[in-house]
Amino acid sequence: MRNDNKKMSGRILALVLCLTLVAGAFGAAAYAEDEQPRQEMSPADIYEQNVGSTVGIRTTITTNVWGYETQGAASGSGFIVSDDGYILTNYHVVEGAEDITVTTYDGTGYDGELIGYDESNDIAVLKVDAEDLAPVTIGDSGALRVGDEVLAIGNPLGELTFSLTGGMISALDREITVSGGVTMDLIQTDCAINSGNSGGALFNMYGEVIGITNAKYSGSGSGSEASIDNIGFAIPISRVFSIVESIMTDGQIAKPYIGVTVSSVSEEALAYGLPQGAAVKSVVKDSPAEKAGLQENDIITAVDGTDLDTHHDLSDIVAASQPGDELTLTVYRQGETIELTVEVGENVQPALPEPEETPAPDQGRQQQGYGNGQTIPFDSFEDFMRQFGGFFG
Protein backbone atom coordinates (compact mmCIF):
# COMPACT_ATOMS: atom_id res chain seq x y z
CA MET A 1 0.00 0.00 0.00
CA ARG A 2 1.15 3.57 0.38
CA ASN A 3 3.88 4.95 2.59
CA ASP A 4 2.93 6.67 5.83
CA ASN A 5 1.99 10.23 5.19
CA LYS A 6 3.44 13.16 7.05
CA LYS A 7 1.45 16.32 7.35
CA MET A 8 3.87 19.04 6.46
CA SER A 9 3.79 22.06 8.69
CA GLY A 10 4.77 25.41 7.35
CA ARG A 11 3.39 27.76 4.83
CA ILE A 12 2.27 26.40 1.49
CA LEU A 13 1.85 28.97 -1.23
CA ALA A 14 -0.97 27.84 -3.53
CA LEU A 15 0.67 29.61 -6.44
CA VAL A 16 -1.67 32.53 -6.33
CA LEU A 17 -0.18 33.48 -9.55
CA CYS A 18 1.94 36.64 -10.03
CA LEU A 19 -0.62 39.04 -8.62
CA THR A 20 1.74 41.84 -9.45
CA LEU A 21 0.85 43.46 -12.71
CA VAL A 22 2.40 41.54 -15.56
CA ALA A 23 2.85 42.64 -19.10
CA GLY A 24 0.98 40.29 -21.44
CA ALA A 25 2.13 36.72 -21.23
CA PHE A 26 1.15 35.26 -23.67
CA GLY A 27 -13.83 15.22 -28.76
CA ALA A 28 -12.91 14.50 -24.91
CA ALA A 29 -9.41 13.93 -23.62
CA ALA A 30 -7.85 10.72 -24.80
CA TYR A 31 -7.15 8.03 -22.23
CA ALA A 32 -4.15 5.76 -22.09
CA GLU A 33 -5.45 2.37 -23.28
CA ASP A 34 -3.91 -0.66 -21.65
CA GLU A 35 -4.42 -2.82 -24.73
CA GLN A 36 -2.22 -0.52 -26.79
CA PRO A 37 1.55 -0.81 -26.33
CA ARG A 38 2.95 2.07 -24.33
CA GLN A 39 6.45 3.26 -24.98
CA GLU A 40 8.52 5.61 -22.89
CA MET A 41 9.43 8.83 -24.60
CA SER A 42 12.24 11.32 -24.33
CA PRO A 43 11.58 14.69 -22.63
CA ALA A 44 11.99 16.39 -26.00
CA ASP A 45 9.39 14.14 -27.61
CA ILE A 46 6.93 14.63 -24.72
CA TYR A 47 7.32 18.40 -24.99
CA GLU A 48 6.85 18.35 -28.75
CA GLN A 49 3.76 16.16 -28.43
CA ASN A 50 2.10 18.18 -25.65
CA VAL A 51 3.16 21.82 -25.83
CA GLY A 52 0.37 22.43 -28.34
CA SER A 53 -2.09 21.12 -25.73
CA THR A 54 -0.79 23.53 -23.09
CA VAL A 55 -2.28 27.00 -22.65
CA GLY A 56 -1.48 30.22 -20.85
CA ILE A 57 -4.29 31.76 -18.81
CA ARG A 58 -4.48 35.46 -18.01
CA THR A 59 -7.23 36.93 -15.85
CA THR A 60 -8.38 40.39 -14.91
CA ILE A 61 -9.43 40.94 -11.31
CA THR A 62 -10.93 44.09 -9.82
CA THR A 63 -10.48 44.56 -6.07
CA ASN A 64 -12.13 47.18 -3.91
CA VAL A 65 -9.74 48.75 -1.38
CA TRP A 66 -11.24 51.36 0.94
CA GLY A 67 -13.79 52.30 -1.69
CA TYR A 68 -11.31 52.51 -4.57
CA GLU A 69 -11.43 49.90 -7.32
CA THR A 70 -8.02 48.58 -8.32
CA GLN A 71 -7.53 46.35 -11.33
CA GLY A 72 -4.80 43.76 -11.55
CA ALA A 73 -3.80 40.85 -13.74
CA ALA A 74 -2.87 37.30 -12.83
CA SER A 75 -1.35 34.50 -14.86
CA GLY A 76 -1.53 30.74 -14.77
CA SER A 77 -1.50 27.64 -16.95
CA GLY A 78 -3.93 25.02 -18.18
CA PHE A 79 -4.27 22.21 -20.69
CA ILE A 80 -6.75 21.14 -23.35
CA VAL A 81 -8.94 18.13 -22.50
CA SER A 82 -11.22 18.06 -25.56
CA ASP A 83 -10.85 18.95 -29.22
CA ASP A 84 -13.84 21.30 -29.00
CA GLY A 85 -12.29 23.65 -26.50
CA TYR A 86 -12.60 22.45 -22.90
CA ILE A 87 -9.66 23.52 -20.73
CA LEU A 88 -8.66 22.21 -17.29
CA THR A 89 -6.88 24.47 -14.80
CA ASN A 90 -6.83 25.27 -11.07
CA TYR A 91 -9.74 27.02 -9.41
CA HIS A 92 -7.36 29.46 -7.74
CA VAL A 93 -6.09 30.52 -11.18
CA VAL A 94 -9.52 31.89 -12.16
CA GLU A 95 -11.04 32.65 -8.77
CA GLY A 96 -12.72 36.04 -8.82
CA ALA A 97 -11.79 36.67 -12.46
CA GLU A 98 -13.90 39.08 -14.49
CA ASP A 99 -12.19 38.34 -17.80
CA ILE A 100 -10.27 35.20 -18.78
CA THR A 101 -7.96 35.01 -21.80
CA VAL A 102 -6.64 31.63 -22.95
CA THR A 103 -3.57 31.63 -25.21
CA THR A 104 -2.34 28.59 -27.11
CA TYR A 105 1.24 27.81 -28.10
CA ASP A 106 0.76 29.28 -31.59
CA GLY A 107 -0.17 32.63 -30.03
CA THR A 108 -3.91 32.44 -30.68
CA GLY A 109 -5.94 34.11 -27.93
CA TYR A 110 -9.46 33.10 -26.94
CA ASP A 111 -12.03 34.43 -24.50
CA GLY A 112 -12.43 31.81 -21.80
CA GLU A 113 -15.78 31.00 -20.18
CA LEU A 114 -15.85 29.45 -16.71
CA ILE A 115 -18.04 26.34 -17.03
CA GLY A 116 -17.68 25.09 -13.49
CA TYR A 117 -15.33 24.43 -10.61
CA ASP A 118 -14.75 22.33 -7.52
CA GLU A 119 -13.02 24.51 -4.95
CA SER A 120 -12.34 21.60 -2.58
CA ASN A 121 -10.22 19.95 -5.28
CA ASP A 122 -8.85 23.23 -6.72
CA ILE A 123 -10.00 22.46 -10.26
CA ALA A 124 -11.88 24.57 -12.80
CA VAL A 125 -13.12 23.86 -16.32
CA LEU A 126 -13.06 26.59 -18.97
CA LYS A 127 -14.51 26.61 -22.49
CA VAL A 128 -13.18 28.43 -25.54
CA ASP A 129 -14.86 28.77 -28.91
CA ALA A 130 -12.57 26.55 -30.95
CA GLU A 131 -12.52 23.27 -32.82
CA ASP A 132 -9.94 20.68 -33.81
CA LEU A 133 -7.72 21.38 -30.82
CA ALA A 134 -5.22 18.76 -29.65
CA PRO A 135 -6.21 17.31 -26.25
CA VAL A 136 -3.80 15.66 -23.85
CA THR A 137 -3.86 11.97 -22.99
CA ILE A 138 -5.07 11.27 -19.45
CA GLY A 139 -2.98 8.75 -17.52
CA ASP A 140 -3.36 6.84 -14.25
CA SER A 141 -1.98 8.67 -11.23
CA GLY A 142 -2.76 5.63 -9.10
CA ALA A 143 0.06 3.76 -10.83
CA LEU A 144 2.75 6.25 -9.77
CA ARG A 145 5.68 5.22 -7.63
CA VAL A 146 8.14 7.36 -5.73
CA GLY A 147 11.14 7.79 -8.02
CA ASP A 148 9.18 7.84 -11.28
CA GLU A 149 10.37 10.57 -13.63
CA VAL A 150 7.91 13.35 -14.47
CA LEU A 151 7.80 16.55 -16.53
CA ALA A 152 5.83 19.78 -16.19
CA ILE A 153 4.88 22.26 -18.92
CA GLY A 154 3.62 25.67 -17.87
CA ASN A 155 4.12 29.42 -17.71
CA PRO A 156 6.30 30.25 -14.69
CA LEU A 157 6.03 33.87 -13.56
CA GLY A 158 3.46 34.42 -16.31
CA GLU A 159 6.28 35.50 -18.61
CA LEU A 160 8.48 32.43 -19.24
CA THR A 161 5.76 30.87 -21.32
CA PHE A 162 5.58 27.18 -22.26
CA SER A 163 8.58 26.18 -20.16
CA LEU A 164 9.54 22.54 -19.58
CA THR A 165 10.88 21.36 -16.22
CA GLY A 166 11.75 17.85 -15.14
CA GLY A 167 12.22 15.82 -12.00
CA MET A 168 10.73 12.85 -10.22
CA ILE A 169 7.97 11.85 -7.85
CA SER A 170 9.29 12.72 -4.39
CA ALA A 171 6.33 11.42 -2.38
CA LEU A 172 2.72 10.37 -2.77
CA ASP A 173 -0.36 11.39 -0.77
CA ARG A 174 1.22 14.34 1.00
CA GLU A 175 -1.43 15.92 3.21
CA ILE A 176 -0.96 19.61 2.45
CA THR A 177 -2.89 22.67 3.59
CA VAL A 178 -2.77 25.24 0.81
CA SER A 179 -3.62 28.93 0.89
CA GLY A 180 -7.23 29.40 1.93
CA GLY A 181 -7.06 26.56 4.46
CA VAL A 182 -8.05 23.75 2.08
CA THR A 183 -6.35 20.43 2.89
CA MET A 184 -5.50 18.17 -0.04
CA ASP A 185 -3.65 14.90 -0.63
CA LEU A 186 -1.11 15.76 -3.31
CA ILE A 187 1.74 14.37 -5.36
CA GLN A 188 5.09 15.84 -4.28
CA THR A 189 7.64 16.44 -7.03
CA ASP A 190 11.03 18.09 -7.36
CA CYS A 191 10.07 19.51 -10.76
CA ALA A 192 10.54 23.26 -10.64
CA ILE A 193 7.03 24.63 -9.93
CA ASN A 194 6.65 28.39 -9.66
CA SER A 195 3.94 31.05 -9.71
CA GLY A 196 2.29 30.85 -13.11
CA ASN A 197 2.74 27.06 -13.35
CA SER A 198 -0.56 26.63 -11.50
CA GLY A 199 -3.05 24.63 -13.55
CA GLY A 200 -0.44 23.13 -15.86
CA ALA A 201 0.00 19.44 -16.55
CA LEU A 202 2.41 17.04 -14.89
CA PHE A 203 3.33 14.26 -17.31
CA ASN A 204 4.73 10.76 -16.88
CA MET A 205 7.35 9.51 -19.31
CA TYR A 206 4.66 8.07 -21.58
CA GLY A 207 3.44 11.58 -22.30
CA GLU A 208 0.26 11.11 -20.21
CA VAL A 209 -1.11 13.65 -17.72
CA ILE A 210 -0.93 12.26 -14.20
CA GLY A 211 -1.25 15.49 -12.23
CA ILE A 212 -2.26 19.16 -12.20
CA THR A 213 0.43 21.38 -10.70
CA ASN A 214 -1.07 23.62 -8.03
CA ALA A 215 1.27 24.44 -5.16
CA LYS A 216 4.83 24.88 -3.94
CA TYR A 217 6.43 24.89 -0.53
CA SER A 218 7.36 28.45 0.25
CA GLY A 219 8.59 28.63 3.83
CA SER A 220 9.30 26.74 7.04
CA GLY A 221 6.55 28.41 9.07
CA SER A 222 9.01 29.12 11.88
CA GLY A 223 10.22 32.51 10.72
CA SER A 224 13.23 31.07 8.92
CA GLU A 225 14.25 32.75 5.70
CA ALA A 226 16.18 29.73 4.47
CA SER A 227 15.87 29.08 0.75
CA ILE A 228 13.66 26.12 -0.12
CA ASP A 229 13.93 24.68 -3.60
CA ASN A 230 12.10 22.09 -5.69
CA ILE A 231 9.29 21.11 -3.34
CA GLY A 232 6.26 21.31 -5.57
CA PHE A 233 2.87 19.63 -5.56
CA ALA A 234 0.26 18.40 -8.03
CA ILE A 235 -3.31 17.11 -7.83
CA PRO A 236 -3.54 13.40 -8.80
CA ILE A 237 -5.50 13.36 -12.05
CA SER A 238 -7.29 10.06 -11.36
CA ARG A 239 -8.94 11.52 -8.26
CA VAL A 240 -10.54 14.43 -10.06
CA PHE A 241 -11.07 13.62 -13.73
CA SER A 242 -14.48 12.03 -13.23
CA ILE A 243 -15.53 15.35 -11.66
CA VAL A 244 -14.11 17.19 -14.67
CA GLU A 245 -16.18 14.99 -16.97
CA SER A 246 -19.37 15.60 -14.98
CA ILE A 247 -18.78 19.35 -15.17
CA MET A 248 -18.27 19.11 -18.93
CA THR A 249 -21.27 16.90 -19.66
CA ASP A 250 -23.84 17.83 -17.00
CA GLY A 251 -22.69 21.12 -15.48
CA GLN A 252 -22.58 19.34 -12.13
CA ILE A 253 -20.04 18.13 -9.62
CA ALA A 254 -20.82 14.46 -9.05
CA LYS A 255 -18.71 12.55 -6.55
CA PRO A 256 -19.07 9.01 -5.20
CA TYR A 257 -19.33 9.09 -1.43
CA ILE A 258 -20.23 6.99 1.60
CA GLY A 259 -20.63 9.84 4.08
CA VAL A 260 -17.81 9.64 6.60
CA THR A 261 -14.87 11.81 7.60
CA VAL A 262 -11.82 9.73 8.44
CA SER A 263 -8.21 10.07 9.51
CA SER A 264 -5.29 7.67 9.69
CA VAL A 265 -4.76 5.85 12.96
CA SER A 266 -1.99 7.69 14.82
CA GLU A 267 1.31 6.08 15.70
CA GLU A 268 0.46 6.54 19.38
CA ALA A 269 -2.77 4.59 18.92
CA LEU A 270 -0.95 1.88 16.98
CA ALA A 271 1.50 1.56 19.88
CA TYR A 272 -1.47 0.77 22.15
CA GLY A 273 -2.50 -2.09 19.88
CA LEU A 274 -5.13 -0.48 17.65
CA PRO A 275 -5.04 -1.66 14.02
CA GLN A 276 -4.02 0.35 10.98
CA GLY A 277 -6.75 1.80 8.81
CA ALA A 278 -9.17 4.68 8.48
CA ALA A 279 -10.51 5.94 11.81
CA VAL A 280 -14.06 7.29 11.55
CA LYS A 281 -14.27 10.82 12.96
CA SER A 282 -17.91 11.49 12.01
CA VAL A 283 -20.79 9.93 10.09
CA VAL A 284 -23.15 12.04 7.97
CA LYS A 285 -26.80 11.70 8.90
CA ASP A 286 -28.85 9.58 6.45
CA SER A 287 -25.69 8.78 4.47
CA PRO A 288 -24.82 5.35 3.06
CA ALA A 289 -22.34 4.93 5.91
CA GLU A 290 -25.00 5.54 8.57
CA LYS A 291 -27.42 3.17 6.83
CA ALA A 292 -24.68 0.52 6.78
CA GLY A 293 -24.18 0.88 10.54
CA LEU A 294 -20.83 2.67 10.69
CA GLN A 295 -20.23 4.58 13.91
CA GLU A 296 -17.88 7.28 15.14
CA ASN A 297 -14.56 5.83 16.42
CA ASP A 298 -14.87 2.73 14.23
CA ILE A 299 -11.64 1.80 12.41
CA ILE A 300 -12.09 0.56 8.85
CA THR A 301 -9.21 -1.86 8.40
CA ALA A 302 -10.04 -3.35 4.98
CA VAL A 303 -12.35 -2.94 1.98
CA ASP A 304 -13.35 -6.02 -0.01
CA GLY A 305 -10.51 -7.89 1.66
CA THR A 306 -7.82 -5.32 0.83
CA ASP A 307 -6.08 -3.97 3.92
CA LEU A 308 -6.00 -0.22 4.49
CA ASP A 309 -2.77 1.34 5.73
CA THR A 310 -4.12 4.91 5.95
CA HIS A 311 -7.28 6.90 5.33
CA HIS A 312 -5.93 7.75 1.86
CA ASP A 313 -6.47 4.14 0.81
CA LEU A 314 -10.17 4.36 1.69
CA SER A 315 -10.50 7.68 -0.15
CA ASP A 316 -8.92 6.17 -3.26
CA ILE A 317 -11.25 3.17 -3.22
CA VAL A 318 -14.39 5.27 -2.81
CA ALA A 319 -13.24 7.76 -5.48
CA ALA A 320 -12.70 4.88 -7.92
CA SER A 321 -16.16 3.41 -7.23
CA GLN A 322 -19.43 4.01 -9.05
CA PRO A 323 -22.72 4.95 -7.35
CA GLY A 324 -24.54 1.72 -6.51
CA ASP A 325 -21.37 -0.30 -5.96
CA GLU A 326 -21.35 -2.33 -2.75
CA LEU A 327 -18.22 -2.32 -0.60
CA THR A 328 -17.60 -4.82 2.18
CA LEU A 329 -15.93 -3.03 5.07
CA THR A 330 -13.93 -4.83 7.74
CA VAL A 331 -14.42 -2.74 10.88
CA TYR A 332 -12.67 -2.80 14.25
CA ARG A 333 -15.04 -1.67 17.01
CA GLN A 334 -14.20 -1.77 20.72
CA GLY A 335 -12.01 -4.85 20.50
CA GLU A 336 -14.18 -6.75 18.03
CA THR A 337 -13.99 -7.13 14.25
CA ILE A 338 -17.21 -6.98 12.23
CA GLU A 339 -18.14 -6.71 8.56
CA LEU A 340 -20.52 -4.12 7.14
CA THR A 341 -21.75 -3.62 3.59
CA VAL A 342 -22.11 -0.07 2.32
CA GLU A 343 -23.67 0.98 -0.97
CA VAL A 344 -21.75 3.85 -2.56
CA GLY A 345 -23.89 6.94 -3.07
CA GLU A 346 -23.46 10.03 -5.20
CA ASN A 347 -23.10 13.59 -4.00
CA VAL A 348 -24.27 16.03 -6.71
CA GLN A 349 -24.13 19.82 -6.68
CA PRO A 350 -24.10 22.56 -9.33
CA ALA A 351 -20.70 23.24 -10.89
CA LEU A 352 -21.45 26.97 -10.76
CA PRO A 353 -23.15 28.20 -7.58
CA GLU A 354 -26.21 30.37 -7.88
CA PRO A 355 -25.15 34.04 -8.07
CA GLU A 356 -25.49 35.88 -4.80
CA GLU A 357 -27.50 39.05 -4.59
CA THR A 358 -25.23 42.09 -4.44
CA PRO A 359 -26.30 44.61 -1.81
CA ALA A 360 -26.93 48.19 -2.89
CA PRO A 361 -23.90 50.45 -2.35
CA ASP A 362 -25.59 52.32 0.53
CA GLN A 363 -26.38 49.03 2.26
CA GLY A 364 -22.82 47.86 1.87
CA ARG A 365 -21.35 50.99 3.37
CA GLN A 366 -23.81 50.89 6.21
CA GLN A 367 -22.98 47.29 7.05
CA GLN A 368 -19.22 47.38 6.71
CA GLY A 369 -18.26 51.00 7.14
CA TYR A 370 -16.27 51.42 3.96
CA GLY A 371 -16.23 50.85 0.24
CA ASN A 372 -18.99 48.64 -1.12
CA GLY A 373 -19.00 46.26 1.81
CA GLN A 374 -16.19 43.95 0.71
CA THR A 375 -13.77 42.86 3.40
CA ILE A 376 -10.05 42.40 2.77
CA PRO A 377 -9.12 38.91 4.00
CA PHE A 378 -5.41 39.32 4.80
CA ASP A 379 -3.62 37.64 7.70
CA SER A 380 -1.32 40.61 8.23
CA PHE A 381 -0.44 44.05 6.95
CA GLU A 382 2.57 42.45 5.25
CA ASP A 383 0.21 40.18 3.27
CA PHE A 384 -1.81 43.23 2.28
CA MET A 385 1.27 45.07 1.03
CA ARG A 386 2.47 42.04 -0.90
CA GLN A 387 -0.84 41.96 -2.73
CA PHE A 388 -1.40 45.64 -3.33
CA GLY A 389 1.83 47.52 -2.63
CA GLY A 390 2.72 47.62 -6.32
CA PHE A 391 -0.47 49.52 -7.13
CA PHE A 392 0.46 52.61 -5.15
CA GLY A 393 3.72 53.68 -6.78
Secondary structure, DSSP 8 states (H G I E B T S, - for coil): ---------S-EE------S-------B-EE--TTS------HHHHHHHHGGGEEEEEEEEEEEETTEEEEEEEEEEEEE-BTTSEEEE-HHHHTT-SEEEEEETTS-EEE-EEEEEEGGGTEEEEE-S--S----EE--GGG--TT-EEEEEE-GGGTSTTEEEEEEEEEEEEEEE-TTS-EEEEEEE-S---TT-TT-EEE-TTSEEEEEEEEEE---SSS------S-EEEEEHHHHHHHHHHHHHHSEEEEEE-SEEEEE--HHHHHTT--SSEEEEEE-TTSHHHHHT--TT-EEEEETTEE-SSHHHHHHHHHTS-TT-EEEEEEEETTEEEEEEEE-EEEEEESS--------HHHHHHHHSSTTS-----SSHHHHHHHHGGGG-
